[in-house]
Amino acid sequence: MADYDVIFIGGGPGGYVGAIRAAQLGLKVACVEGRGALGGTCLNVGCIPSKALLHASEMVHEAEGNFAAMGIVAKSVSVDVPKMLAYKQGVVDGNVKGIEFLFKKNKVDWLKGWGKITAKGEVTVDGTAHKAKNIVIATGSEVSPLKGVEVDQERVVDSTGALELKTVPKKLVIIGAGVIGLELGSVWHRLGAEVTVIEFLDQITPGQDGEVCKQFQRILTKQGFTFVLGAAVSGVEKLKTKLKVGYALRKDDSKHEIDADVVLVATGRRPFTKGLGLEEIGVALDDKGRVKTDAR
């Protein structure tokens, strides 16, 4: 006999919302999450904390620039980064507690740990097997690594590390001109960082409408961003007091270097399907790690 009607693997926006709704419809439901907090990447180290910092940094920007035009005179504006990070974490924690409350209210079991599908209708969580009539994979994505660049979450960071910088870097180099890098770059630029963005392709926010990208780039350039487009990063050299980012322009293969205090690697995300046991039970994955699906 099955322990559950459905088990959701992953406690992010797909998993926790699906689990709560399934329980509301009368099913016996469990949700597997090993992070230690529900909400997934989006709530804990993605959309929500970045938006909290965007809002806080926008207040700094307004106080420094636009308040005077409205007759609001601020003698000086200073930034307490640790306190700003605490504000950000408070926003996250409040939302996490809200999800935990909804799980209890709707009788969704939180199976704490990392799950793996070990047989048909069976999910094993940290050594304990749980039977289910249905299994939903809602594991989301993880940061895509960049070959030749080692992330240490101190001077070379990914999006998670960029949300936890203890001081404002003087020079921030962002590898990748997608929405994640530009969003976090906006935060630290407003707080005082000099931001340079290096992108492999010839436009920012790849995949978006070309005219929109051009207008967006103009806006960011006017704000103070520097862009190096059509450039392939070859590596990041860690020196005692600074970092050196090497890159080559694709149009002529000319080699260049730029100094940085912090480098943010923002080259995209990939499906978080490794270690789920999918291939062992016959679930086909494509070359990017995505589950192959039919027309439905």
C-alpha distance (Angstrom), angle and dihedral (degrees) to the residues before:
residue distance angle dihedral
M1 . . .
A2 3.81 . .
D3 3.79 119.4 .
Y4 3.80 90.5 -146.7
D5 3.77 140.7 19.0
V6 3.79 89.1 -136.0
I7 3.79 137.4 4.2
F8 3.79 119.7 -159.5
I9 3.80 114.7 -153.7
G10 3.79 105.3 -150.0
G11 3.79 131.3 37.4
G12 3.80 99.3 -140.5
P13 3.82 129.0 109.1
G14 3.81 90.9 -65.2
G15 3.78 97.3 44.1
Y16 3.78 104.1 39.1
V17 3.81 95.2 41.7
G18 3.80 91.4 47.6
A19 3.79 91.8 46.4
I20 3.80 93.9 50.8
R21 3.81 93.1 47.1
A22 3.81 92.9 47.1
A23 3.80 89.7 51.8
Q24 3.81 91.1 48.8
L25 3.81 87.8 55.2
G26 3.80 90.5 56.6
L27 3.81 104.2 -95.9
K28 3.79 125.5 133.9
V29 3.79 103.0 -116.7
A30 3.79 141.0 -173.5
C31 3.79 129.8 -175.7
V32 3.80 122.3 -155.8
E33 3.80 116.9 -146.9
G34 3.79 127.2 157.6
R35 3.79 100.8 -179.9
G36 3.80 94.3 91.3
A37 3.80 92.2 -119.1
L38 3.77 130.8 60.2
G39 3.79 121.0 -124.1
G40 3.79 101.4 69.3
T41 3.78 126.6 -133.0
C42 3.81 93.4 -38.0
L43 3.78 96.1 59.5
N44 3.80 101.0 31.7
V45 3.80 107.1 35.4
G46 3.80 106.1 -0.6
C47 3.79 139.0 42.3
I48 3.80 100.5 4.0
P49 3.83 101.8 46.1
S50 3.80 91.5 41.5
K51 3.81 91.0 51.8
A52 3.81 89.9 48.6
L53 3.81 90.4 54.1
L54 3.81 91.1 43.5
H55 3.79 89.3 55.3
A56 3.81 93.0 46.8
S57 3.80 93.2 47.0
E58 3.80 90.4 47.5
M59 3.80 88.8 57.0
V60 3.81 88.5 54.6
H61 3.80 90.2 48.8
E62 3.81 92.0 49.5
A63 3.80 92.7 47.7
E64 3.79 91.8 50.3
G65 3.78 97.0 44.4
N66 3.78 120.1 12.6
F67 3.80 105.7 30.8
A68 3.81 92.9 76.4
A69 3.81 91.5 56.8
M70 3.80 88.1 56.8
G71 3.78 92.9 50.1
I72 3.80 95.0 -101.6
V73 3.78 108.8 131.5
A74 3.81 116.8 -159.9
K75 3.80 111.5 -174.5
S76 3.79 92.5 -155.4
V77 3.79 138.5 -11.1
S78 3.79 121.3 -148.0
V79 3.78 130.4 177.4
D80 3.80 124.3 -134.0
V81 3.82 99.6 -162.0
P82 3.85 97.1 -171.3
K83 3.81 90.1 51.5
M84 3.81 90.7 47.6
L85 3.81 89.7 51.8
A86 3.81 89.4 49.2
Y87 3.81 89.2 53.0
K88 3.81 89.1 51.1
Q89 3.81 91.9 49.5
G90 3.79 90.9 48.7
V91 3.80 89.8 57.1
V92 3.81 90.0 50.7
D93 3.81 95.0 45.9
G94 3.79 92.3 50.7
N95 3.79 91.7 54.9
V96 3.81 92.8 45.2
K97 3.80 90.8 54.1
G98 3.80 88.6 50.5
I99 3.81 91.7 57.3
E100 3.81 91.8 46.7
F101 3.81 88.9 52.7
L102 3.82 91.5 51.2
F103 3.82 90.8 49.6
K104 3.80 90.7 54.2
K105 3.79 93.3 42.8
N106 3.81 92.5 52.1
K107 3.83 95.6 37.1
V108 3.81 96.7 -116.6
D109 3.80 111.4 161.2
W110 3.79 114.3 -133.6
L111 3.80 108.5 -146.7
K112 3.80 101.2 -158.5
G113 3.79 112.4 -146.5
W114 3.80 141.2 48.4
G115 3.78 115.7 -54.6
K116 3.79 131.6 -143.8
I117 3.79 128.9 -176.3
T118 3.80 102.7 -124.2
A119 3.81 100.5 171.0
K120 3.78 140.8 -7.4
G121 3.79 106.3 -55.1
E122 3.81 93.4 0.7
V123 3.79 130.5 112.0
T124 3.79 119.3 -175.7
V125 3.80 116.3 -154.3
D126 3.80 115.4 -168.5
G127 3.80 92.0 -30.4
T128 3.81 98.7 -41.0
A129 3.82 118.0 108.2
H130 3.81 120.8 -141.4
K131 3.81 124.0 -169.9
A132 3.80 121.8 -139.4
K133 3.79 136.7 175.3
N134 3.80 89.1 -142.9
I135 3.80 134.7 20.8
V136 3.80 124.7 -158.7
I137 3.80 119.6 -161.5
A138 3.80 108.0 -145.3
T139 3.79 101.6 153.3
G140 3.79 97.5 132.4
S141 3.78 121.1 -162.1
E142 3.79 143.3 -51.2
V143 3.80 134.6 -147.5
S144 3.81 114.2 -76.4
P145 3.81 110.5 -127.9
L146 3.80 121.0 -131.0
K147 3.78 114.6 -131.6
G148 3.79 112.3 -114.9
V149 3.81 95.3 15.7
E150 3.81 118.5 98.2
V151 3.80 116.5 -155.0
D152 3.82 113.2 -144.5
Q153 3.85 96.6 169.2
E154 3.80 89.8 -127.6
R155 3.80 110.0 70.3
V156 3.80 98.1 -5.3
V157 3.79 107.4 44.3
D158 3.77 141.3 170.5
S159 3.80 123.7 -144.9
T160 3.82 91.5 -73.9
G161 3.79 92.8 53.7
A162 3.80 92.0 44.8
L163 3.80 88.4 62.6
E164 3.80 91.1 57.1
L165 3.82 105.2 46.0
K166 3.80 107.1 141.6
T167 3.80 95.1 -153.4
V168 3.80 135.8 25.9
P169 3.82 108.8 -98.4
K170 3.79 115.9 -130.1
K171 3.81 91.6 -141.5
L172 3.80 121.4 24.6
V173 3.80 120.1 -174.8
I174 3.80 116.4 -165.6
I175 3.80 119.8 -159.7
G176 3.79 105.9 -152.2
A177 3.81 129.8 31.9
G178 3.79 98.3 -138.8
V179 3.79 124.9 124.4
I180 3.82 94.5 -88.2
G181 3.79 95.4 54.3
L182 3.79 94.2 42.8
E183 3.79 93.0 47.5
L184 3.80 93.6 51.7
G185 3.78 90.5 40.4
S186 3.81 88.4 56.7
V187 3.80 90.6 54.4
W188 3.79 95.6 53.2
H189 3.81 94.3 37.7
R190 3.80 90.8 56.6
L191 3.80 88.4 50.7
G192 3.80 91.7 53.7
A193 3.81 110.0 -83.3
E194 3.79 122.5 137.7
V195 3.82 102.7 -127.4
T196 3.81 127.9 -155.2
V197 3.81 119.9 178.9
I198 3.81 121.3 -157.4
E199 3.82 115.8 -163.2
F200 3.81 128.9 -177.4
L201 3.81 93.8 -147.3
D202 3.80 127.4 60.4
Q203 3.80 96.5 -107.9
I204 3.78 138.0 43.3
T205 3.83 123.2 -110.8
P206 3.83 93.3 25.9
G207 3.78 114.3 -141.3
Q208 3.79 95.0 32.6
D209 3.79 126.4 108.9
G210 3.80 109.4 -70.6
E211 3.80 96.6 -131.0
V212 3.79 91.6 48.8
C213 3.81 89.4 50.8
K214 3.81 91.6 52.3
Q215 3.79 92.8 50.1
F216 3.80 91.5 46.0
Q217 3.80 90.9 50.8
R218 3.81 90.9 50.2
I219 3.80 90.4 53.1
L220 3.81 93.4 49.2
T221 3.80 92.3 44.7
K222 3.80 89.7 52.2
Q223 3.80 88.3 51.8
G224 3.81 90.1 54.8
F225 3.81 107.0 -90.6
T226 3.82 118.7 141.4
F227 3.82 117.7 -147.7
V228 3.79 129.8 -158.1
L229 3.82 106.4 -172.3
G230 3.79 129.6 -174.1
A231 3.80 91.5 29.3
A232 3.80 131.5 134.5
V233 3.81 116.2 -149.0
S234 3.81 111.9 -134.8
G235 3.79 98.9 -173.1
V236 3.78 150.1 -50.1
E237 3.80 118.7 -106.1
K238 3.80 114.8 -153.6
L239 3.80 112.0 -144.2
K240 3.79 126.6 177.3
T241 3.78 97.7 -96.9
K242 3.80 103.7 15.0
L243 3.79 147.5 14.4
K244 3.79 126.7 -114.5
V245 3.80 117.2 -149.4
G246 3.78 114.5 -159.1
Y247 3.79 121.6 -157.4
A248 3.80 141.2 161.4
L249 3.79 126.3 -141.3
R250 3.78 108.3 -123.5
K251 3.81 94.9 -144.4
D252 3.82 94.6 65.0
D253 3.83 105.0 1.9
S254 3.82 89.8 -120.0
K255 3.81 113.0 163.6
H256 3.81 122.8 -127.5
E257 3.81 140.6 171.0
I258 3.78 133.5 -153.7
D259 3.81 129.2 -170.0
A260 3.79 122.6 -127.2
D261 3.78 141.0 174.4
V262 3.81 91.7 -153.6
V263 3.80 130.6 16.1
L264 3.80 119.8 -156.4
V265 3.80 114.7 -157.2
A266 3.82 105.5 -152.0
T267 3.79 103.7 160.2
G268 3.78 96.9 138.8
R269 3.77 139.1 -90.4
R270 3.81 135.6 -82.8
P271 3.83 133.7 -152.1
F272 3.80 113.3 -79.0
T273 3.80 96.8 -135.5
K274 3.80 101.9 120.0
G275 3.79 113.9 117.2
L276 3.80 95.9 17.3
G277 3.80 92.9 111.4
L278 3.80 92.3 -122.8
E279 3.78 98.3 138.6
E280 3.81 91.5 47.5
I281 3.82 90.9 59.6
G282 3.80 94.7 43.4
V283 3.81 102.2 -97.7
A284 3.80 107.2 145.4
L285 3.80 120.8 -133.0
D286 3.79 127.8 -166.5
D287 3.80 124.3 -129.4
K288 3.82 90.9 -85.3
G289 3.80 94.0 53.5
R290 3.80 95.7 -103.9
V291 3.80 120.5 140.4
K292 3.79 109.2 -107.8
T293 3.79 111.4 -121.8
D294 3.78 136.7 -171.8
A295 3.81 127.4 -125.3
R296 3.80 90.9 -74.5
